[in-house]
Structure formats: C-alpha cells, structure tokens
Amino acid sequence: MLSWLATLALERVLEYLGRSIKTAWKTVFFNFKQYLCFFVAIIIVQLLFGMMTVSNDNNNDVEYARVSQQYDYHMSFMGVNESQYTILYNGANELFKSNIIYEIVRVDEYYNQIILDREFDVYIRFIRDDLDAAKKTFNINYGTKMDALGEYVIVESPLMTFQNNVRANAWTFVLVTVILLVLCIFLLTSLYNIRLNQYKFQYGVYMTFGADFKMLFSTAFWELFVILVVTFIPSYAVSTLISYLIFRGTTTAFVFSALSIFKVFFFTLAVIVASVWTPMKFISVKDPMSLIVTEDNSNLVSSPWKSLSIFGEKFPTRYEFYSIWRFRKYNIQLLTTAIVFCAMFIMGLYMSEIYKTDINYPRAQWEVDFGELGYTYDEAFSEELYAMDGIHAIKIKDNSIEAIEVGSHIVVSQNDVLPLTGMLKDKGSQFRKGHGDARVTNEVVYTALTEEQVVTLQDYTYTGDLNCLSQPGYVIVGDSISNVRKFDFQVGDVIRIAVKTGQVRAMESNLSGKLLLREQLKVFRYEYIDLTVGAVIHDIPSSGLPIYLSMDDYVTLAGNEPDNELVEIYVEPGSTIEEVDALDYALFEWSHYYGGIKVTNLGTTMENQIADDKHYDDLYIAISLLILCISPLVWFFSQSLYYKKREREFNILQSVGAIGSEIRSIYIQGGLSMATLSLIVSIALSYLGSYALFYLYNVVMPNFTGDNIRYVFYMPWYAIVTSVVMSVACGFLSAYFPYRSYAKYRSSLQNGGAGAEYGDDE
C-alpha cells in the first residue's frame, strides 16, 4: 500500500514538473526578446558564483601546497634539555606501532652558554590525519612530563595551523557568498520589478480570472528555472576557465572540484526563488481592479496637456524636460538601480587595491622578548641584530603611551586643523598672535624615538627631517586620527604639549571623548612644552594622532623611560621565504647563545605569499567587470519597456498636430536628460561607495582586528571614466534606440508596411 502511494505521488510530481517546464519553455522561447535580459542576468549570476566557488575550492589546495613545500614538521620544541629530548625520542619509538602518533623530523643540538649544558631543538610531524586529536594526545602522554622537567618553547608551524586556515577560508567564502546573494537577488528583483511595473494591467487580468500568489509565483519561477537550466553548463564552463586563467601563475596545479557544480546550481536557484518571491507576493495582495486601472510609467498624470498647463508652455515645446518631473519616481528608481552597479564596479577595484595593500604592508616577521631572561634591548643587541643580512628594521613595541593615560593633550593653531573635523575649540586663548584660536585634542599617541628607531619611519611618506629629534625643541607628527587626515601641519609649525602637574579635585567617572577632555581641562593643572614640527608623516597608521618625541621630552611627559624588553623585527622588502628561513635559523642560533631569548616567528612572509597565491585581487577585478555589465542590462531593459509603453502617447501627440521632428526631440531630450543625470549620480554614488570602504577599513575594522593598516582613498581615473562613459552612453542610447524602433514602426504603418524611413517633417 505504501509503495503504491509513493509511486502515485512520484508520478504526480513528475507530471507536475513536466507540465510546468513545458509551459515555461514555450513562454520563454516564444517571447525570447522579452526574456533576453533575464538570460543575460542569470548568466552573470552563474558566472559570479562559479568564479567564487571554483576559486575557493582551489585556494585550499594552493595554500596546502605552498605550506607543505616549506615545512615538513607540525611542531618544534626549542631549548629542551636532555631529559625532555629523551621523552620525545621514546615517544617516537614506542614498542607498539599503534601507539605512535608522531615522528621526529630533525634535531638541532647546541651548547647553552648560560646554563653551560647541552640543549636541543626538536621538530616533529604527526602521522595521524586528525591533527587536533593528535596534539591533544601528545600533551596528555608527553607534554605534561616535559613541562615538569623545565622550560622550553613550543612553535606550531603553518602546517599545523592549516586546518584553522581552512576554517577561516570557509568563513570568508560564506561571507562573500552572502554578499553575492544579496547583490544577485537585488539584480533579479530589480529586473522583475521593472517587468511587473510595465505589465500591471496584464497581471490584473490574470488575478481577475483567479490567479493567486501560488500560481503567479509558480509561473515566474519555472520561467526563470528554464533559463537557468539552458544557460548553466556554458556559464559554469566559462567561470571555470576564468578561474583557471587567474590561477595559472601559481606554484601548484589548478584543482577542479566537482562539488562546486552543485554549489553554483544551488546558489543560483536560491537567487531565483528569492527574486521572484517578493515581487509576486507584493502584487498578489493587490486588488485586481487597482492593477487594471493603475497609472503605469506612461500615465503618471491624467493628461499630458494638464501637466504642461502648469508651466504655461506651448505644447509640445520642452515636453520631455517637464516629463522628467512627471516620471520622477521611475527616473529615480532607474538611476539608482542602474548606476549603483557602476559604483560597485569601482568599489570592487578598490577592494582589489585593499587586498594588494594588505599583502604588501610592512609587518613584523619576528617578535623578540628580552624580558623573560631579564635582558633589555640596547645598543649592543641592536648592533648584533642589524649585522644579520636581511633585517630591515627593529621596532621597540612598547615605547608608546596614549595622552589619556597621562592626562595630557595638545594645543595647536586653528590654521593647522582642517575644517569640519570637530576639534574642541579653546575660546579663551590665542594660540599665537595672528594664528586664530587654539584647538585642543587628547586623541594623541606619544612615542619615544631614539636615533636607531628613526629607520622604522623611513618607509612612510613624509616631509621634513626625520633626524630632527637629535636637536632639542623638535617633534615629529602625523596628520591623521583613525587613519583620517584632520591636520595640515607644516614643517616649522609649533604645537604645545600639556604635561599634567596637579589636580584640583576628583574627576567625574565614565567620561570619554570631548566630555572627558573638557573635564580634564577644568580639573587638571598643566605646564606646556612648546615644540617645533621638524617632520610630518602623511600615511602612517594612526589610532590617535602620532607624535614622536625625543627620549628627554618623553620622560618629562610620561615620568619614566619606555619598556625596551619587547621588539619586532622586519625583513627587507621583497625577501623570499628561503631568505627568511635562513635568517630564522640565524636568529635562533643567536638566541641560544644568550640562553634562549624568546624569538617568535610570526610567519608574515609565508602568509603574504599564500595570500598572493590566492589571487583574490584578480578575482575582485573579474567580479567587478561582471558587475559593470549589469548596468547596461538594467538601462536598456527598463528604457525599452518604458518607451514601448509611451508609444501610444506619442501617437496621440501626432494626432493633435505634433510633427516627426518634435517626436524625435522628445526621445533625444529624454536621452540627454538621463545622460546628464546619470553623470551626476554616477560620480556621487561612486564617491560615496569608495569612501564607505575607505572608512570601513581605516576606521571601523581596526577596532575589531587590532591590525591597524593605512589604506589610501582610491578612485582610479580609468575606473571613473569607464563608469561615467558607460552611464552617460547608456542614459542616452537607451532612449535613442527605442526611437529608431518607433520611427521604423510608424513609417511602416504610414506606408502600408513598406518600411520607408521616417521623415522628420511629415
């Protein structure tokens, strides 16, 4: 009985699918021109998801290939004594093979000059696939015993952390997929809304004869599903080819995953469902008669004559210019929908630039902690480290202090502050004669800068002399707060730094920002140090305004010298992984000489190389070009339907005396108007979109990632020109091409179907 019911249900499902697909197939291909834009749109959707999915699947293989080429071990144990080494050796040579979870790859033996005894660096590789479980078992069986016998350092290689990177890649893929889903749903929903807006009368008739949401949704869905099936294979093939070309220059072979086929199909199907659901739900709740008698885009006023009588103009002079206001809702919707994709094109190029900036940004390769063994970084250590080939700069990590921590602030001239920055004004004082009122801020980070540390600033863009701090009374300043430029300092300007000397009463708690600064100005007593600007750094990352002081001025302000126990080491730009590995070995040898100074390899060069191999910058460019193709699709689909609906209006105009040249001028004026508006809107949306990315990555993201990077504001001229030219051209041509079609149609009617050209004055 159950088998019979299942068979019957399956037959009905297959019958329903066959009937629905057959009906949709006829509708789509018998009205091919009407559905052409949906063919193009769905192809673009599939290309976007195809490139993203194929690239993501390939990236995991690219990353593993790069890591496995450089590392043959999962963990290293640095500075273990002989007893600890014995535990590791015995663990790799268990009597029962089933108990062995790792093998020793290599052992480096050396003599520790501090403890006057042998020590070992041991590198192991887990032989089980589940690295997390293997690590846990190792800690239980061997790690606890080793910990009881003395201190040592454990370093996990990128081969060990690869699983975490795969999970991170998965989250990145999910995030980008969600963004693409939103973008693609917006695209198809916009196109379907345009279609619905032009065919409200037709849908009203359908609903009069009983069509409900289920029927409307089913019809629309199966029509787009047919298009999906027809275009899927060629679209997926092209997206795979593009991905192959992007990854052709990587160090590993291109890897194809068949699972990506199902992912792309599923994502596209989800886009179709979501894009059809909302428009059909909206129209299904409308009263059928309201749709039948509704005003569409060609009838937003009761009469063209009535709309023009307001202005007192002779009909039909300036007819189309006034129609911009008549059709304002349509125009706004078209401009914002079509041009937003041009803005996304520029934003995509900006994302590519952000990705490249992030890869090439100077980051430390090692962190060295002198404090664990009681050392302090000094000139002797500096000379030894800089003598190693490949070290570019050594930066003291804890040589900065925020102004809020010491109750300080700075006072600058009004002329040195850019407009609209919201800087607190000190109305009661003149900073310097003729230089306007003072401006004060406590969003400042003070850094002690020695002569040796000047090299850490030389990679940035600056004006002035970075060695000015060797002379008393000088200071080096940035020009930004939270990576946004707020000051216009010039070499030779004077700033005043407030040094807290006392306090008249207790501070109010829970204050921040300007309220805190105002309270500090009332409660604290200050002495001021006047310092001359010797150099201005223009592109340095900044949570607060960077101010670099000599050691004497820093001690005066903070009350003590900075802690010099923790430093960061930077390699020469362009260093290869092999060069970094050689320097890594030299640093560990140097650290062992001093009893095992803690040196942590941050893996920056490897991470940058892996990021470069993933080619996300090229992928962003490819996605941006596809998004740009959406704009003309929206323009021509919307405008062709719009002017098709208005043809009856133009026929009426001719019946009351309008001549051919006047009708042509209506089209041309409409095209010129849209071209002009698209020029303005295109530049405005592109700027706003790019600035939103600039603000997100420079101001917002550092609060969550803790990685403060300075990204320049990026709007490349070629992208702006491309966006503007496309918007202007589409704005005009999307009105001119419908005119040519209308002229041909009218002349054919007037000449008995002969198709003669449409005369200007007939």
N, C-alpha and C positions, 0 to 999 in steps of 0.2 A: 504493500500500500504506500509506504513512504517513498519507495523507489519510483512508483508511478507518479506520485505528486511532484517529486523532484524533476522527473523527466518532463512533465507538463509545464512546470514553472520555467524550466530551461527553454522549452520550445517557445513559450510566450515571450521570454526575454529576447531570444534570438529573432523572433518575428518583429518585436518592437524595434530592435536595433536595425534590422534590415529595412523596415518601413521608414524609420526616421532618417537613416543615412541616405536612402534612395531619394526621398523627398528633398532633403537638404542638398544633395548632389545636383538635382535638376534645378533647384532655385539658384544655387551659386553659379553654375556654368551657363544657364540660360540668361542670367543677368550679370555676366562676367565683369563688365565695366563698372557696375555698381559696387561690386565686391573687390575690385582690384586693389584698393587701398588697404583692405584687410589682409589680402595676400602679402603685400609688402610689409605691413606691420607685424604679422605673425612670423614672417621670415626674419625680421630684425630681432624679435623676441627670442627666437630659437638660436640665432647667432650669438646673442648676448649670453644666454645661459650655456650654450655649447662651449664658447671660449672660456668662460669662468669655470665650468665643471671640468673640462678636459685639462685645463691648466692646473687646477687644484690637485687633481689626481696625479698629475705628472710631477708636481712640486715635491711631494713626499719622497718620491724616488730620487729626484735631483738632490734633495737635502741628504738623504741617507748615503748616496754615492759619494758626495763631497766629504762627509764626515768619516766614512769608512776608509777613504783614501788616505786620510791624515792621521787617524787614530786606530790603533789595534788593541786598545785596552779600555775598560769601563771605569776603573777606579785606580788611583795611585795613593800609596801611603808613604808620606815624606817624613824622613827623620825617625824611622823606627829603630829601636835598639835590637841587640842580637836576640833577646828573648822573644820580642814581638815578631821578629823575622822568622824565628823557628815555628811560631804558631801559624803564620801564613804558609810556610813551606809544608808543614804537616797537613794543613787543610787542603792543599792542592795535591797531596799524595795519600789520601785516605786509603785504608786497606780495601774497603768495599767501594767499587767504582760508582755504585748508585748513590753514594753519599757525597760524591764530589760535585760541587756547584761552580767551581772556578778553576782557572789555570793561571800560573804565573807567566806573564809575557816576557818580562826582563827585570833585572835587579841592578841598581847602581849602588856601589859601595864606596864610602868615603870616610875620612877621619875628621871628627869634630874637634876643632882646636880649643873649644871652650870646655867641654867635658872630658877631653883627652881620651876619647874612646871611638870605636867604630859605630857608624850609623848606616842605614840602608834606605834607599828609595825603591819601593816595590810596586810594580804595575801588574794588575790582574785583569782577567777577562772572564766574565760569566759565561758558562757554557749552556745555560738554560735560556729559553726564549722569554719567559716572564721575568724581566729584569727587576721589577719591584719586589716580587716574591723572593727572588734570589738574594737581593740586597737585605731583605728582612731576615732571611735565614742566616746569612753571613753575620749580621750583627748579633744574633742570638748565640750562634755557635762559636764565633771567633772574636767579634768586636768587643764584647764585654771583657773577655780575658785580656785582650791587648790594652784596653783602657786602664786596667788595674796595674799595668807594668810601666806606666809613664806616658808622657805627652807625645803626640805626633800630629801630623796634618793630613787630612783626607781631602783629595781633589777628585771630583767627578768629571770625566771627560764628556765632550758633546755626544759621544756615542752612548753614554749612559743617560743623558738628558734628552735623547732624541724622541723618546716616547712622549715626553712633555711637550716638545715642539710639534709633534703630530697633533696632539690635542689642541694646541694653540692654533695650528693651521686650520683645524676643523672649526673652531670658533670663528676664525677670520672668514672662512668660507660661508658659515651660517650668516654672519653679519652682512657680507657683501650680497649674498643671495636674497636676504630680506630687502636690502636697498634696491636690488634689481627687480624684485617682485613688486615693490611699491611703484617703481618707475614704469614698469611694463603695464601694470594694472591701470596706472594713470593714463598711459598712452592709449590702450584699447578702450578704456572707459570714455575718454575724450572723443575718440572717433565714433563710438556708438552713440554718445550723447548728441554729436553733430547729426548723425543719421536720424535719430529719433526726433530731433528738433525740426528737421525738414519733412518728416513723414508722420506728423502727429495726426493729420486727417485720416491717413490710411490705418494707423493703429486704432483710432477711434472707431472706425468702421468694423475692424476685427473684433473689438471688445463689444460692440453693439450686437454682434452675432454670437456672443457667448465666450469669447476668448478670455481666459483668466491668466493670472501670473504663471501658473504651471505650464500652460500651453505656450504663452509668449516666451518664457524662459527656455523651454524645450526647443522651440523652433530656432531661436537665436543661437543657442548652444550648439545644436547639431550642424548649423551652417558653418560656424567657426571651427567646429571639430573636423569637418570635411576639409577645410582649408589647412588645418594643422596636419592631417594625415598626408595630404598631397605634397606639402612643402617640407615635411620633416626630414626625409632622407637627404635631399640636396642641401638643406640648411645645415644639418649636422655634419655632413661631409666638408662643407666649406669652413665651418667653425673649427673642425679638427685640423684642416690644412693650415688655417691661420695660426693655430696654436703650435703646430709643428714648425712653421717658419719662425715664430717667436723664440722657440726653444732650440733652434738649430745650432746656435753657437755655444750651448752649454757643454760641460765636461762629460756628461753622460748621455746615453742614447734616449731618444724620445720614447716614452712608455704610454701605450694606449690601454685604457681600462674600459671593458665592455659595459661595466655598471653605469658609466656616465650616460649611455644611451637612454637608460630608463630614467635617470635623474632629469635629463633635459626634457624628455616627454612629459614627465610628471609635473615639472615646474611650469611648462607651457600650458598644460591642461589646467593647472591651478589658476593661472593668469586668466584664461578664457572664462572659467567659471565665475571668478570674482568680478571680471569686467562686464559680464552680461547680467549678473545678478542684480547689482544696484540700479542700473538704468531701467531694467524691466520691473523691478519692484516699485520703483518710483512711478512709472507710467501706469502700472496695473491698478494703483489705488485711485487714479484719476477717474472722474465721471466721463463716460464715453462721449457725451454731447459736448462737454467742455473741450475735449480734444478736437472734435469735428469743427467747432466754431472758433477755436482758439486763434489768436494772432500769431502767425509764424514770422520768420525773419523778413519776409517780403510784405508784411502788412502790420507793422507795429503802430501805425496810425490809421485812422479810418479813411483818409484820403490824402494823396499827395498834394492836392490843391489846398486842403485845410492846413497842412503842415507848413506850406510856404507862405500862406497869407499872414502868418505871424510876423514875418520879416518884411513884408511889403515888397517882395522882389518879383520881377517879371518872370513868369513861368516860361520855359524851364531853366532860365539862367541860374547858375550856381546851384543847380538842383542837387547834384551829388555831394557837394560840400555840406549842404544842410542835412543830407541824408546820413552823414556821419553821426549827427546827433539823434536822428530818427532811429538808427540801428546801433546805438551806443552799447547796448547790452551784448549784442552779437560781436561788435568790434572789440570790446574789452575781452570777451571770452576768447576770441580768435588770437588776439595779440599775445595775451598772457600764456595761452596754451602752446602756440607755435614757437614763440621766442624763448620760452623757458628751456626748450631743448638746446637752443643755441647757447644759452647761459650755462647749461650743464656741460656742453662741449668744452667751453673754456675752463670750467671747474674741473673737468676730467684731466685736461692738460696740466692744470695746477696740481692735481693730485699726483700726476707723474713726476712733476718737478719736486714736490714734497718728498716723494719716495726716494728720488736720487739724492736730494739734500740730506735725508736721514742716513743713507748709506755712507755718504762721503763726509759726514760731520765728524770733526775730531773728537774721539772718545779715548779714554784711558785704556791701555792694554793690560796693565798690571796695577794692583794695589799692594803697597808695601807697608806693613805695620811694624814700626821700630819699637813701639811701646811695650809689647809683650815681654821682651827681653831687657827692658829698661834703657834702651837706646833712644836718642833723639837725632832726627835728621839734621846734619850740619854740613859745613863746607867740605869736610873730609869725605863724607859719604857722597856728596854731590860730585866731587871730582872723580871718584871711583866709578860712579854710575854713568856720568857723561862720557867717560873714556870708552864705554862699550859701544861698538858700532851698531847703529840703528836706533839709538834712543834720541828722540827729537826734543822732548821737554819733560821736566819733572815738576809737578804741581803739588804744593802743600794743600791738603784737603781741608784742614780746619783752621784756616787763617782769616776767617771772615766772621763778622758779627752784625746782626741787624740793629738798626737805630733804636727800635722799640725796646730791645733788650737792655740798653744802657740809658734809656730815657732821652735820647738825642733827637735832633732834627737838623735840617739845613735851611738856610735862608739864602735866596737867590733873587736877582733882579727880575722885575716883571718882564723886561725885554728878553730875558733868557728862557721864558716859558711860552710854549706855543698856545695859540688861542683854543678855547673850548676844552681845556684839559681838566678843569675842575679843581685846580690847585688852590689851597687855602690862602686867603689874602690877609696880610697884616696891615690893616688900615692905619694903624697908629704910628708907623715909622716910614722913613725914606731909606731905601737900601743904600743908595749912593746918590749924590746930588745929580739931578738931571736924568736919572735912570728909573724913575717911577717908583711905585710902591713895592714892598717886599712880597715875595711868595715863600711859603714855608711848606715843608713836607717831611714826614718821618718814614716814608716808603723808601728807605735807603739801606743799602748793604755796604758796610765798610770792610775793606780788605787790606791787610798789611802786605806790602810788596817790597821785597828785597831786590837787590840788583840781579841776583841769579834768577828770580822769578819773572823778570821782565819778558823773558823769552816766551812765556805762556800767553802773552798778549799779541805777539808779533803776527800771528796768523789772521787776526781780525783787521777790518778796515778802520784806519784811524788818521787823525790829523794832529800835528804837533810832534813833540819829542817824548818817547816813552821813557827815556832815561832822566827825565826832569826831576824825579824824586831824589836824585843824588844831591840836589840843591835844596836848602831849607825854604819853606814857604810855598811849595808847589804841590799840586794834586792832579791825578788823572781821573777823569769822569766818563761815564757813559752818557747816553742821551735818551734812555728809554726806561719805562717801568712796565713790567709784564710784557716785555718784547714789543711794546707800542711806543713810538717816539713821542716824547712830550716836552723835550727841551731843545733849545737852539744855542747850545754853548759854543763859544769861540775861544780859541787859544788867547789867553790874556785876560779873560773874564775872572771875576772874583766871586767866590762863594764863601759863606760863613757857616762853620760847623759848630753846633751847640754842644758844649760839654757840661753835663749836669754837675752842679756844685752843692746843691742842697734842696730842701723840700719844706714848704711852709705848713702843709697839712697832709692828711691821708688822701690817697687817690680814690675816686669812685671806681667800683669794680664793674666788670662786664662792659667795658667800653672798647670800641675799635674804630679804625678809620679816622675821619676828621674829628669825630667826637672825642676820641682819645687824645688826639693832638691838641685840641682846644683845652682839654683838661690839664694836660701836661704843661702847656704854656702858662696856665693860671697857678699850678701847684709847685712846679719845679723852679729852682734858681739856676741860671746858666752863666757861663762865661763863653765867649765866642772866639774861635780861631779863624782869622781871615787867610784864605789860601788862594793862590793864583792858579788858574787852569793851565797846565802845561801840555796836556794832550786830551783829545776827545775820541773815544772809541764808539763807532757808529753801529756795529752789528753784533755786539756781544750779547749772549742770552742774559736776561735780567728778570728776576722776580721783583726786586726793588731796584732803585737807581744805583748802579755800581759806582762806588767811589774808592779809588786806590790811594792809600796813604803811605807815607814813609813809616818806618818802624817807630820812630820817636813820636810822631803825631798819633799813631795807632795806640801806643801805650798811654799817651795823655788822655785819649778818648775812652779806652776800654779799661784802663787801670792795670793791665798786665800784657805781656807778650803772648802771641798766639801759640797754640799747641802744635809742635812740629813733629809729632810722632807718626802721623799717617800721611803718606804721599801717594800720588798717582803718576804713573809713568806712561808717556805717549811715545809711540814709534814714529819713524819718519813716514810722511805721507807716501802712499804707493808701495809700502812694504809687502812682500809676498808672504804667504803662510810659511814657506820654508825658512825665510829670513827671521820671521817671528819665532818659529820653533827653535832656531839656533840661539837666538837671544834669550829665549825662555830657559834653555839649558844653562846658559852662562849666568843668568840671574840666580838660578837655584844653586849653582856652584858657589857663587858669591855669598849667598845667604848662609850656606853651610859653613863657610869659613868663620862666620860670626855666631855660630851656634844655632843656626836655624831661624834667622829672621823670617817672619811670615810673609811670603810672596804669593799672592793670589792672581792667577791668570784669569782675566775676565772674559777671554775668548772673543774679543771685539773683532779682530781681523777675520776670524773664521765666520762669525755671524754676518759680517758685511759681505763676505764672499758668497755665502749661502743666499743672502738676500738679493745679491746681484744676479745669481744663477736663476732665481725665480722669475726675473724679468717682469715684475708687476708694473714697472714704469711703461714698458712696451704694451702690456695688456691694457693699462689705463688709456693709452693713446688709441689703441684699436677700438676699445669700447666708446671712447669719446667721438671718434669718427662715425661710428654706427648711430650714436645718439643724434649727431648732427643731421643725419639723413632723415630723421623723423620730422624735422621742421618743415621741409617742403611737402612731405606727405600730408601733414595737417593743413598747410596752406591750401594746396590745390584741391584736396578732398572737400574742405569746407567751402571754399570760394566757388567751386564748380556747382555744388548743390545750391549755394546761396544765389548765384546769378541765374541758375536754371529756374528757380522759383520766381525770380523777378522778371523773367521774360514776358509774362502776361502783363505785368505793369508797364513794360516798355512798349508793348503792342498798343496798350490803351493810350499812352503818350503820343504815339504816332497817329492814332485815330483822331486825336484832338489837335493835330497840327504840327507835332514835332517832326523835324526832318532828320535824315540819316546822320548828318554830321553832329547834330545835337545829341542823338542817342550814343554815338561813338564817344562824344566828350564826357558823357555820364560814366562810361566804363573807364576812360582814361583818367578822369578826375578821381574816381574811386580808387584806381590803382596807385595814382600819385599820392593820394591821401594816406593810403595804407602803407606805402613805401616810406613816407615821411614819419608816420607814427612808429613804424617798425624800427626805423633808425634810432629814434629816441629811446624806445622801450628796450631795444637790444643792448644798447650801451649801458642803460641804467640797470637792467637785470644782470648783465654780465659783471658789472662792477660790484653790485650787492652780493652776488653769489661768491665771487672771488674773495671779497672782504670777509664774508661769513666764514669761509675756510681759513683765511689768514687769522681771524680772531679765534676760531676753534683750536687751531694747532698751536698758536703762540700764547694764548691767554688761558684757555679753558683746560686743555689736555695736560699741561704740566702739573695742575693741581691733583690729577689722578695718577699719572705715570711717574711723577718725580723726576722725569728726564726733560730738562729744560733746554730746548733747541730753538734757535732763532731762524724762522723761515721768512724770507723776503716776500713782500706783496708782489704777486706775479700775475700780470695780464699781458701776455706776449702780443706784440703788434700784429703778427701774422694771424693769430687766432682772432683778434678783434676785427681785423679786416675781413677775414673769412666769414665770421659771424654776421657782420654788418652787411657785407655784399650779398650774402645769401638771404638775409631777412628783407633787405630792400628789393632785391630781384624777385623774390617770391611774392612780396607785397604787391608789386606792380604786375608781374606776369600772371599771377593767379586771377587778376581781373581782366588782363588783356586777352588771354587765351579764350575765356568764355565769350568775349566779344566777337572773336573771329568765328567761333562756332555759331553764335547767334546771327551774325551777319550772313553767313552762308545759308543758314536755315531760312531766314527771312527772304533772301534773294531767290532762293529755290521756290518758295511759295509764290512770290510775285511773278515768277517767270514760268509758271506751270511745271515746276520741278526740274527746269533746265540747269539750275545751279550757276547762273551768271553771277558775277561779282556784285557786291552790294554797293551801289553808288552813294557817294557822300551827300548829294543834294537831292536825291529822289524821294 
